[in-house]
Amino acid sequence: MFAVIKTGGKQYTVAANDVITIERLAGEAGDVVAFSEVLMIGGDKAVVGTPFVAGATVAGELVEQARGPKVISFKKRRRQNSKRKKGHRQDLTVVRITEILTDGKKPAGLKAVAAKSAEAKPAKEAKAAAGSIDDTNLSLIAGIGPTIEKKLRAAGITTWTQISKWKKADIEKLDEELKLGGRATREEWVQQAKELLAGKPPRAKVDQAEQASGEDR
């Protein structure tokens, strides 16, 4: 018997004892996870869901939390003396499929890790949801590259909270001292900092990927 499940926005064909690597699920090694979004059950008699098979669940054991290979994002603006290089490693979870259940049966030993397609929040997002936001990653503000970030930190500017409180006079002073060329106003650093503190994703897609990984690179 095999099944087709959906998790992390992707589909996987699985059978008992298969080991699959999927988008990150919350949990620790040894936890039991259940995938309730089952698109199809195959075997002697195939059952296709509309879109999911009623009463079907695929159970698995969380083997380990892993990370994918590093992917490099490089952006260069011609004739603008601007280059930006970032690395990203996707958070992944390795799961061993233990059983395919039908007729509403539930896996034994299921803990509070039930992974309905597991759009489980990464640890970084869960921390933010709890009201504890790491606001020290200045590079998530569009327009602050490695060189400018170094200047800001040298001037004692290390958090989004500090930037969100800037007034016009503060911006003009820092603009002159650090030779920012008006970027803080032009690229709305204060507004961006307020958006990040409010839990909104960064404006740039590459920065959204960095925030999801939970690392400042």
C-alpha positions as a printed Julia matrix, in Angstrom:
217×3 Matrix{Float64}:
   0.0    0.0     0.0
   1.2    3.52   -0.74
  -0.16   7.0    -0.27
   0.3   10.46   -1.75
   0.5   13.14    0.93
   0.79  16.91    0.86
   3.05  18.81    3.24
   4.99  22.04    2.99
   3.28  22.88   -0.3
   4.67  19.73   -1.96
   3.4   16.22   -2.65
   5.17  12.97   -1.76
   4.45   9.34   -2.65
   5.19   7.26    0.45
   4.95   3.71    1.76
   5.73   2.12    5.13
   9.43   2.41    6.12
  10.16   5.11    3.52
  12.4    7.95    4.72
  11.54  11.36    3.3
  13.02  14.84    3.71
  10.4   17.56    3.87
   9.91  21.2     4.87
  10.62  21.83    8.57
   8.07  20.49   11.09
   8.04  21.42   14.75
   9.2   18.62   17.03
  12.15  16.56   18.18
  13.66  13.24   17.13
  11.4   10.37   18.14
   8.15  12.35   17.99
   5.22  10.86   16.1
   3.81  13.05   13.34
   0.58  12.61   11.42
  -0.15  13.82    7.89
  -3.88  14.24    7.45
  -3.76  15.74    3.95
  -3.76  12.46    2.03
  -4.48  12.93   -1.68
  -4.56   9.27   -2.68
  -4.36   5.76   -1.29
  -2.95   3.12   -3.66
  -2.9   -0.66   -3.49
  -5.37  -3.38   -4.44
  -7.99  -0.68   -4.82
  -6.96   2.92   -5.42
  -8.86   5.7    -3.65
  -8.48   9.26   -4.91
  -9.43  12.13   -2.62
 -11.54  15.2    -3.48
  -9.09  16.71   -2.72
  -8.26  14.57    0.36
  -9.21  10.99    1.21
 -11.73  11.02    4.06
 -10.53   9.27    7.23
  -7.02   8.64    5.88
  -3.87   9.51    7.85
  -0.21   8.77    7.25
   1.91   8.41   10.39
   5.64   8.81   10.69
   8.48   9.16   13.15
  10.57  12.31   13.2
  14.16  11.13   12.63
  16.06  14.42   12.76
  15.97  18.13   12.08
  18.32  18.97    9.23
  19.25  21.75    6.86
  19.62  21.75    3.1
  22.67  22.73    1.05
  23.66  26.38    0.95
  22.17  28.39   -1.89
  23.92  31.6    -2.88
  21.97  34.69   -3.87
  24.1   37.31   -5.61
  22.81  40.65   -6.82
  24.85  43.24   -8.68
  23.68  46.59   -9.98
  25.74  47.55  -12.99
  27.56  50.85  -12.82
  26.1   51.49   -9.34
  29.03  50.1    -7.32
  26.52  47.85   -5.58
  26.88  44.14   -4.89
  25.04  41.92   -2.43
  25.8   38.29   -1.66
  23.79  36.14    0.72
  23.63  32.47    1.56
  20.55  30.47    2.55
  20.09  26.96    3.91
  16.54  25.64    4.05
  15.34  24.11    7.32
  14.29  20.49    6.71
  12.9   17.54    8.66
  13.7   13.88    8.03
  10.7   11.59    8.66
  10.38   7.79    8.53
   6.91   6.67    7.45
   5.56   4.06    9.87
   2.0    3.32    8.73
  -0.84   4.32    6.45
  -4.18   4.43    8.26
  -7.73   4.54    6.91
 -11.29   4.63    8.27
 -10.5    7.43   10.71
  -7.86   5.51   12.67
  -5.23   7.56   14.48
  -1.55   6.63   14.99
  -0.55   5.38   18.42
   1.66   7.67   20.49
   0.73  10.8    18.59
   2.03  13.86   20.42
   1.2   17.51   20.0
   3.16  17.65   16.77
   0.21  16.76   14.54
   1.38  17.96   11.16
  -1.56  18.88    9.03
   0.49  19.47    5.92
   2.82  20.95    8.41
   2.94  24.45    7.5
   4.43  24.49   10.99
   6.02  27.8    11.83
   9.8   27.83   11.96
  11.27  28.4    15.38
  12.0   32.0    14.4
   8.33  32.72   13.59
   7.12  30.94   16.7
   9.4   33.13   18.78
   8.03  36.23   17.07
   4.45  35.07   17.64
   5.2   34.79   21.34
   6.1   38.45   21.3
   9.88  38.03   21.48
  11.3   39.4    18.24
  15.01  39.38   17.43
  15.41  42.91   16.1
  19.18  42.88   15.7
  19.33  41.74   12.06
  19.7   45.14   10.39
  20.27  43.6     6.95
  16.56  42.68    6.73
  15.88  46.38    6.14
  16.07  46.91    2.38
  18.93  49.25    1.55
  21.16  48.26    4.47
  23.98  46.2     3.02
  27.11  44.87    4.77
  29.03  48.16    4.46
  26.23  50.37    5.79
  25.39  47.86    8.51
  28.99  48.01    9.71
  28.81  51.82    9.83
  25.54  51.75   11.78
  26.81  49.25   14.32
  29.98  51.28   14.79
  27.73  54.26   15.57
  25.81  52.22   18.16
  22.75  51.5    15.97
  22.16  47.77   16.46
  18.38  47.18   16.48
  15.2   47.88   14.48
  13.78  49.49   17.62
  16.43  52.2    17.54
  15.85  52.9    13.85
  12.05  53.0    14.29
  12.45  55.88   16.78
  14.53  58.06   14.48
  13.25  61.59   13.94
  14.05  63.85   11.0
  16.89  65.48   12.93
  18.38  62.09   13.82
  18.32  61.0    10.18
  19.95  64.21    8.98
  22.68  63.93   11.61
  23.48  60.28   10.81
  23.24  60.99    7.09
  25.99  63.58    7.44
  28.16  61.64    9.87
  27.99  58.27    8.11
  27.65  59.61    4.56
  24.49  57.61    3.85
  23.57  59.69    0.8
  19.94  60.12    1.85
  19.23  56.39    1.72
  17.51  56.26    5.1
  14.79  58.65    3.89
  14.65  57.44    0.3
  14.3   53.77    1.24
  12.08  54.38    4.28
  14.24  52.68    6.89
  12.14  53.98    9.76
   8.93  52.65    8.21
  10.58  49.32    7.36
  11.8   48.96   10.96
   8.29  49.59   12.27
   6.87  46.99    9.84
   9.4   44.38   10.97
   8.66  45.08   14.63
   4.96  44.64   13.86
   5.67  41.15   12.53
   5.45  41.94    8.83
   7.89  40.14    6.48
  10.82  42.03    4.95
  10.09  43.85    1.7
  12.71  41.97   -0.34
  12.08  38.3    -1.16
  15.7   37.33   -0.5
  15.37  38.88    2.98
  12.13  36.94    3.58
  14.07  33.72    2.95
  16.77  34.85    5.38
  14.21  35.65    8.06
  12.59  32.23    7.62
  15.96  30.52    8.07
  16.48  32.33   11.39
  20.05  33.35   10.58
  21.78  36.66    9.95
  24.08  36.09    6.99
